[in-house]
Amino acid sequence: MRELYEGIERERTQLRSIVQALPQAVLVLDAQDCIRADNPAACQLLGRAAHHGVAVDDHVLFEVRGRRTPFRELPGRTPDGVITVVSEGGAPVPVEVQQAPLEDGLLLTLSDLRNRLRDQAQLQEARMNAEVAQRAERARGRFLARMSHELRTPLNAIIGYSELLQDDLADPRRLADVARIQSAGTHLLALINDILDLSKVDEGHVELEEEDVSLDSVLVDVRDTLQPLARERGTVLRVSAPVEDVRVDQGKLKQCLFNLAGNAIRYTDHGRVTMRATIDGSEMRIDVEDTGTGIAPEALATLFEPFQQAAGARGGTGLGLSLVKALAERMGGRCTVTSTVGEGSCFSLFLPTDGAPPGL
């Protein structure tokens, strides 16, 4: 009997320790809804120790949507926290009330919902902020696209008339002035075109026109177009590619390569720029590698963001690389970069050889 009694006491002590350690407020009620026991969490929630033998409605003030409600009339689970308990200090605390029947009474637990509701409010606020940011981004894209269309017409007229003036003028000073006008107009037109292309990708309005093309012929065309720029820099422009057909949007692939190779030439004086293509299964990789100035490590993280340029930028619009990244992703691929200051950079374009996956 003594061993049995000691075993029962141990179990009671263990159960009491568990109840005392629970983070939920616990109230044990008898058959008349009077409080028989509580735990420290209940004392903390109510702001006072429970008065044993007192009816729960005389000790705990429950409110539902701000109105006093008897314990037996409380609704069930309330994730939105409509049930509150008014503590000794008078501060209402949102709680979730749960009941479990006992042999001679009721086990009542009150879970404090303040942290949960605060987290839900913060999450809701974050979602609203994200939605507002997305709407602003879409509005920005539509505005840029509209303005780009409106600006291109007068710019093309400026560039066209400057070309006509160059044919008619003989004064070297006037010719130089017209050349500056034409150069500035051409630069601004390139910026507007990049903005327009980028906004189209952001809005999902870019349609792919995929076809089977020879990979080496694409790289050779890009090389031949950029060769005059490379000669001005005293830079050797090389191409290495397999004679193999791939399915891709040829125009957008060339647009990416013009941006990558053009940047490489711009930052390479009297060096080498190599466009190297390889095919591994269903993926092609095109590396544009140069022996130019290189890019500082701290600039690599933001290099593909719009209007971001590394220190010592040599012209450009700050949109070329972000456009390359967007087009590569639209075609089901990606673009990466590695660089060492003073030694050069390597931009790698990865694309599927059989066209963009469905749904992109």
C-alpha positions as CSV (number, residue, x, y, z in Angstrom):
1,M,0.0,0.0,0.0
2,R,2.9,2.4,0.8
3,E,4.5,1.7,-2.6
4,L,1.1,2.2,-4.3
5,Y,0.6,5.5,-2.4
6,E,4.1,6.7,-3.2
7,G,3.6,5.9,-6.9
8,I,0.3,7.9,-6.9
9,E,2.0,10.8,-5.3
10,R,4.8,10.8,-7.9
11,E,2.3,10.8,-10.7
12,R,0.4,13.7,-9.0
13,T,3.6,15.6,-8.6
14,Q,4.6,15.0,-12.2
15,L,1.1,16.0,-13.4
16,R,1.2,19.1,-11.2
17,S,4.6,20.1,-12.6
18,I,3.4,19.7,-16.2
19,V,0.3,21.9,-15.5
20,Q,2.4,24.5,-13.8
21,A,4.8,24.7,-16.7
22,L,2.2,25.0,-19.4
23,P,2.2,28.3,-21.3
24,Q,-1.6,28.3,-21.5
25,A,-3.7,29.5,-18.6
26,V,-5.3,26.5,-16.9
27,L,-8.4,26.6,-14.7
28,V,-9.9,23.5,-13.2
29,L,-13.6,23.9,-12.4
30,D,-15.9,21.7,-10.3
31,A,-19.4,20.6,-11.3
32,Q,-20.7,24.0,-10.1
33,D,-18.2,25.9,-12.3
34,C,-16.2,27.0,-9.3
35,I,-12.4,27.2,-9.5
36,R,-10.6,24.3,-7.9
37,A,-7.0,24.9,-9.3
38,D,-5.0,27.1,-11.6
39,N,-1.4,27.5,-12.8
40,P,1.1,30.5,-13.0
41,A,0.1,31.3,-16.6
42,A,-3.5,31.9,-15.4
43,C,-2.3,34.2,-12.6
44,Q,-0.2,36.1,-15.2
45,L,-3.0,36.4,-17.7
46,L,-5.6,37.5,-15.1
47,G,-3.2,39.7,-13.2
48,R,-4.0,37.9,-9.9
49,A,-4.2,34.5,-8.4
50,A,-7.4,32.6,-8.7
51,H,-9.7,32.5,-5.7
52,H,-10.4,28.8,-5.2
53,G,-14.0,28.0,-4.5
54,V,-15.3,31.1,-6.4
55,A,-17.4,30.8,-9.5
56,V,-15.4,31.3,-12.6
57,D,-17.8,34.1,-13.8
58,D,-17.2,36.0,-10.5
59,H,-13.4,35.8,-11.0
60,V,-12.9,36.0,-14.8
61,L,-14.5,38.7,-16.9
62,F,-15.2,37.3,-20.4
63,E,-16.1,39.6,-23.3
64,V,-17.3,38.8,-26.8
65,R,-17.0,41.7,-29.2
66,G,-16.8,44.1,-26.2
67,R,-19.9,42.7,-24.4
68,R,-19.8,40.8,-21.1
69,T,-20.6,37.1,-21.7
70,P,-21.2,34.4,-19.1
71,F,-18.7,31.5,-19.3
72,R,-21.4,29.0,-20.3
73,E,-22.4,31.2,-23.3
74,L,-19.0,31.5,-24.8
75,P,-18.7,30.5,-28.5
76,G,-16.2,27.8,-29.6
77,R,-12.8,28.3,-31.1
78,T,-12.2,31.9,-32.2
79,P,-9.0,32.2,-34.3
80,D,-9.9,35.9,-34.9
81,G,-9.7,36.6,-31.2
82,V,-13.3,37.8,-30.6
83,I,-13.2,36.5,-27.0
84,T,-11.2,38.6,-24.6
85,V,-10.4,38.3,-21.0
86,V,-10.1,41.5,-18.9
87,S,-7.2,41.3,-16.5
88,E,-6.9,42.8,-13.1
89,G,-5.2,45.9,-14.7
90,G,-8.3,46.3,-17.0
91,A,-6.4,45.5,-20.2
92,P,-8.4,43.2,-22.5
93,V,-6.5,40.2,-23.8
94,P,-7.7,38.2,-26.8
95,V,-7.8,34.5,-26.0
96,E,-8.8,31.2,-27.5
97,V,-11.0,29.2,-25.0
98,Q,-10.9,25.5,-25.0
99,Q,-12.8,23.1,-22.7
100,A,-12.2,19.5,-21.7
101,P,-14.7,17.6,-19.5
102,L,-13.4,15.9,-16.4
103,E,-15.0,13.2,-14.3
104,D,-16.3,15.7,-11.8
105,G,-15.8,19.1,-13.5
106,L,-14.2,20.8,-16.4
107,L,-10.7,21.7,-17.6
108,L,-10.6,25.3,-19.0
109,T,-7.6,26.5,-21.0
110,L,-7.1,30.1,-22.2
111,S,-4.5,30.7,-24.9
112,D,-3.1,34.2,-25.3
113,L,-3.5,35.3,-28.9
114,R,-1.7,38.6,-28.8
115,N,1.5,37.4,-30.4
116,R,-0.4,35.4,-33.0
117,L,-2.7,38.3,-33.9
118,R,0.3,40.6,-34.1
119,D,2.1,38.2,-36.5
120,Q,-1.0,37.9,-38.6
121,A,-1.3,41.7,-38.7
122,Q,2.3,42.1,-39.7
123,L,1.9,39.4,-42.4
124,Q,-1.2,41.1,-43.8
125,E,0.6,44.4,-43.8
126,A,3.5,42.8,-45.7
127,R,1.2,41.3,-48.2
128,M,-0.6,44.7,-48.7
129,N,2.8,46.4,-49.1
130,A,3.9,43.8,-51.7
131,E,0.6,44.2,-53.6
132,V,1.0,48.0,-53.6
133,A,4.6,47.6,-54.8
134,Q,3.5,45.3,-57.6
135,R,0.8,47.7,-58.7
136,A,3.3,50.6,-58.7
137,E,5.7,48.5,-60.7
138,R,3.1,47.7,-63.3
139,A,2.0,51.3,-63.4
140,R,5.7,52.3,-63.9
141,G,6.1,49.8,-66.7
142,R,3.0,51.0,-68.5
143,F,4.1,54.7,-68.1
144,L,7.5,54.0,-69.4
145,A,6.2,52.0,-72.4
146,R,3.7,54.8,-73.2
147,M,6.3,57.5,-72.9
148,S,8.9,55.5,-74.8
149,H,6.5,55.3,-77.8
150,E,5.8,59.0,-77.6
151,L,9.4,60.0,-77.4
152,R,10.7,57.8,-80.2
153,T,8.9,59.6,-82.9
154,P,10.4,63.1,-82.4
155,L,13.8,61.5,-81.6
156,N,13.8,59.7,-84.9
157,A,13.0,63.0,-86.6
158,I,15.9,64.7,-84.9
159,I,18.4,62.0,-85.9
160,G,17.1,61.9,-89.4
161,Y,17.3,65.7,-89.9
162,S,20.8,65.7,-88.4
163,E,21.9,63.2,-91.0
164,L,20.4,65.4,-93.8
165,L,22.3,68.4,-92.3
166,Q,25.6,66.5,-92.4
167,D,25.1,66.0,-96.1
168,D,24.5,69.8,-96.7
169,L,27.0,71.5,-94.4
170,A,30.6,72.1,-95.3
171,D,31.7,74.1,-92.2
172,P,33.7,71.7,-90.0
173,R,32.5,73.4,-86.8
174,R,28.9,73.1,-87.8
175,L,29.4,69.5,-88.9
176,A,30.9,68.8,-85.4
177,D,27.9,70.4,-83.7
178,V,25.5,68.3,-85.9
179,A,27.5,65.2,-85.1
180,R,27.1,65.9,-81.4
181,I,23.3,66.3,-81.9
182,Q,23.2,63.0,-83.7
183,S,25.3,61.2,-81.1
184,A,23.2,62.4,-78.3
185,G,20.0,61.6,-80.1
186,T,21.2,58.1,-80.9
187,H,22.2,57.5,-77.3
188,L,18.9,58.7,-76.0
189,L,17.0,56.5,-78.6
190,A,19.0,53.5,-77.4
191,L,18.0,54.2,-73.8
192,I,14.4,54.5,-74.8
193,N,14.5,51.3,-76.8
194,D,16.0,49.5,-73.8
195,I,13.3,50.9,-71.5
196,L,10.6,49.8,-73.9
197,D,12.0,46.3,-74.3
198,L,12.4,45.9,-70.5
199,S,8.9,47.1,-69.8
200,K,7.5,44.6,-72.3
201,V,9.3,41.8,-70.6
202,D,8.1,42.9,-67.2
203,E,4.5,43.1,-68.4
204,G,4.8,39.7,-70.0
205,H,4.1,41.0,-73.5
206,V,7.2,39.5,-75.1
207,E,6.3,36.7,-77.5
208,L,9.0,34.3,-78.6
209,E,9.5,33.5,-82.3
210,E,11.5,30.3,-82.0
211,E,13.1,28.6,-85.0
212,D,15.9,26.2,-85.8
213,V,19.1,28.2,-86.3
214,S,22.8,27.3,-86.6
215,L,24.5,28.4,-83.3
216,D,27.8,29.3,-85.0
217,S,26.1,31.5,-87.6
218,V,24.4,33.5,-84.9
219,L,27.7,34.2,-83.2
220,V,29.5,35.0,-86.4
221,D,26.7,37.5,-87.3
222,V,27.2,39.2,-83.9
223,R,31.0,39.2,-84.4
224,D,30.8,40.8,-87.9
225,T,28.4,43.5,-86.6
226,L,30.6,44.4,-83.7
227,Q,33.9,44.1,-85.5
228,P,34.3,47.9,-86.3
229,L,33.8,48.7,-82.6
230,A,36.4,46.1,-81.6
231,R,38.9,47.6,-84.1
232,E,38.4,51.1,-82.6
233,R,39.4,49.6,-79.2
234,G,42.3,47.7,-80.6
235,T,40.6,44.5,-79.4
236,V,40.5,41.1,-81.0
237,L,37.0,39.7,-81.2
238,R,37.0,35.9,-81.5
239,V,34.2,33.3,-81.9
240,S,34.1,29.6,-81.1
241,A,30.9,27.6,-81.6
242,P,29.8,24.2,-82.8
243,V,28.1,23.9,-86.1
244,E,24.8,22.6,-84.6
245,D,21.2,23.7,-84.9
246,V,19.3,24.9,-81.8
247,R,15.7,26.0,-81.4
248,V,15.7,29.6,-80.1
249,D,14.4,33.1,-80.7
250,Q,17.2,34.2,-82.9
251,G,16.5,37.9,-82.6
252,K,16.4,37.9,-78.8
253,L,19.5,35.7,-78.6
254,K,21.3,38.2,-80.8
255,Q,20.0,41.1,-78.7
256,C,21.5,39.4,-75.6
257,L,24.8,38.8,-77.3
258,F,25.0,42.3,-78.7
259,N,24.6,43.7,-75.2
260,L,27.1,41.3,-73.6
261,A,29.8,41.5,-76.3
262,G,29.3,45.2,-76.8
263,N,29.9,45.7,-73.0
264,A,33.0,43.5,-73.1
265,I,34.5,45.4,-76.0
266,R,33.7,48.8,-74.3
267,Y,35.7,47.8,-71.3
268,T,38.6,46.1,-73.1
269,D,41.4,48.1,-74.7
270,H,44.0,46.3,-76.8
271,G,42.9,42.9,-75.4
272,R,40.7,40.0,-76.4
273,V,36.9,39.3,-76.3
274,T,35.9,35.7,-77.0
275,M,32.4,34.4,-77.6
276,R,32.5,30.7,-76.9
277,A,29.4,28.4,-77.2
278,T,29.1,24.8,-76.0
279,I,26.2,22.4,-75.9
280,D,25.6,19.9,-73.1
281,G,22.6,17.7,-73.6
282,S,19.5,20.0,-73.8
283,E,21.3,23.1,-72.7
284,M,23.6,25.5,-74.5
285,R,26.1,27.8,-72.8
286,I,27.5,30.9,-74.4
287,D,30.4,32.6,-72.6
288,V,31.4,36.1,-73.4
289,E,34.9,36.5,-71.9
290,D,37.1,39.5,-72.0
291,T,40.5,40.6,-70.7
292,G,39.3,44.1,-69.7
293,T,39.1,46.1,-66.6
294,G,37.0,43.6,-64.6
295,I,34.2,44.3,-62.1
296,A,34.6,45.0,-58.3
297,P,33.1,42.2,-56.1
298,E,30.7,44.7,-54.4
299,A,29.2,45.7,-57.8
300,L,28.4,42.1,-58.9
301,A,25.3,41.8,-56.6
302,T,23.4,44.7,-58.3
303,L,24.9,44.4,-61.8
304,F,21.7,43.0,-63.4
305,E,19.4,45.5,-61.8
306,P,18.0,48.4,-64.0
307,F,20.1,51.6,-64.1
308,Q,22.9,50.0,-62.1
309,Q,26.4,50.5,-63.4
310,A,29.8,49.6,-61.9
311,A,32.3,52.3,-60.9
312,G,34.1,53.7,-63.9
313,A,31.3,53.0,-66.3
314,R,32.1,53.8,-70.0
315,G,28.8,55.0,-71.3
316,G,25.9,52.7,-71.8
317,T,22.4,53.1,-70.3
318,G,22.5,50.9,-67.3
319,L,19.7,48.8,-68.7
320,G,21.5,46.4,-71.1
321,L,22.4,43.7,-68.5
322,S,19.0,43.8,-66.8
323,L,17.4,43.3,-70.3
324,V,19.7,40.4,-70.9
325,K,18.7,38.8,-67.7
326,A,15.0,39.4,-68.3
327,L,15.2,38.0,-71.9
328,A,17.3,35.0,-70.8
329,E,14.7,34.1,-68.1
330,R,11.9,34.6,-70.7
331,M,13.6,32.1,-72.9
332,G,13.8,29.6,-70.1
333,G,17.4,30.3,-69.2
334,R,19.6,32.5,-67.0
335,C,22.7,34.7,-67.1
336,T,25.6,34.7,-64.7
337,V,28.9,36.6,-64.3
338,T,32.3,36.1,-62.8
339,S,35.0,38.7,-62.7
340,T,38.4,39.7,-61.4
341,V,39.4,43.3,-61.2
342,G,42.3,44.0,-63.6
343,E,42.0,40.6,-65.4
344,G,38.6,40.6,-67.0
345,S,35.0,39.3,-66.8
346,C,33.0,36.3,-68.1
347,F,29.3,36.5,-68.7
348,S,27.6,33.1,-69.2
349,L,24.3,32.7,-71.0
350,F,22.5,29.4,-70.4
351,L,19.5,28.6,-72.6
352,P,17.6,25.4,-73.6
353,T,18.5,24.0,-77.0
354,D,14.9,23.0,-77.8
355,G,13.1,26.2,-77.0
356,A,11.6,27.7,-73.9
357,P,9.6,25.4,-71.6
358,P,5.8,25.7,-71.9
359,G,4.3,28.3,-69.5
360,L,7.2,30.7,-69.7
